[in-house]
């Protein structure tokens, strides 16, 4: 898997869609994704991508 593929699958919108696919309600999926974006995605995924440039 390439870095861009990992970044795609780890994208908060992609995570939201997969949570909806498995049956999580809109509000709960949004809440999980907001937390995920703030606490995980921005701190690990985006910073790692910036270091690789």
Backbone torsions as a table, in degrees:
resi	resn	phi	psi	omega
1	UNK	NA	133.6	-179.6
2	UNK	-84.8	167.0	179.1
3	UNK	-59.8	-38.8	-179.1
4	UNK	-69.4	-32.4	176.7
5	UNK	-68.0	-42.5	178.3
6	UNK	-62.6	-44.9	179.5
7	UNK	-60.3	-38.5	178.6
8	UNK	-63.6	-49.6	-176.9
9	UNK	-68.7	-25.5	179.7
10	UNK	-90.1	-4.1	179.6
11	UNK	-61.3	134.9	-177.8
12	UNK	-56.3	-35.7	178.7
13	UNK	-67.1	-39.3	177.1
14	UNK	-63.9	-43.8	178.5
15	UNK	-61.0	-43.6	178.0
16	UNK	-57.6	-46.9	-178.9
17	UNK	-62.6	-39.8	179.5
18	UNK	-69.0	-37.2	176.3
19	UNK	-63.1	-40.2	177.3
20	UNK	-65.6	-38.6	179.4
21	UNK	-61.3	-34.5	-178.9
22	UNK	-87.7	3.9	171.0
23	UNK	104.1	5.5	177.3
24	UNK	-71.7	140.9	179.3
25	UNK	-66.9	161.1	-177.4
26	UNK	-57.8	-47.1	-176.9
27	UNK	-65.3	-44.2	-179.9
28	UNK	-68.1	-41.7	178.9
29	UNK	-62.9	-40.7	178.4
30	UNK	-64.5	-42.8	179.6
31	UNK	-62.8	-45.8	178.4
32	UNK	-61.0	-44.2	-177.6
33	UNK	-70.0	-34.2	175.9
34	UNK	-64.6	-44.2	176.8
35	UNK	-62.3	-47.5	-179.3
36	UNK	-58.1	-44.5	-178.7
37	UNK	-63.9	-45.0	-177.7
38	UNK	-71.0	-42.8	-171.2
39	UNK	-93.9	-25.4	-175.2
40	UNK	-116.9	-61.2	-170.9
41	UNK	-58.6	-52.6	-176.4
42	UNK	-67.3	-33.0	-175.4
43	UNK	-84.9	-31.1	-175.7
44	UNK	-109.6	-52.6	-173.8
45	UNK	-70.9	-52.0	-177.2
46	UNK	-68.0	-39.7	180.0
47	UNK	-66.7	-36.5	177.3
48	UNK	-64.6	-41.6	179.6
49	UNK	-65.0	-37.6	178.7
50	UNK	-66.7	-37.9	179.3
51	UNK	-66.7	-31.4	-177.7
52	UNK	-76.9	-13.3	-179.0
53	UNK	-73.9	NA	NA
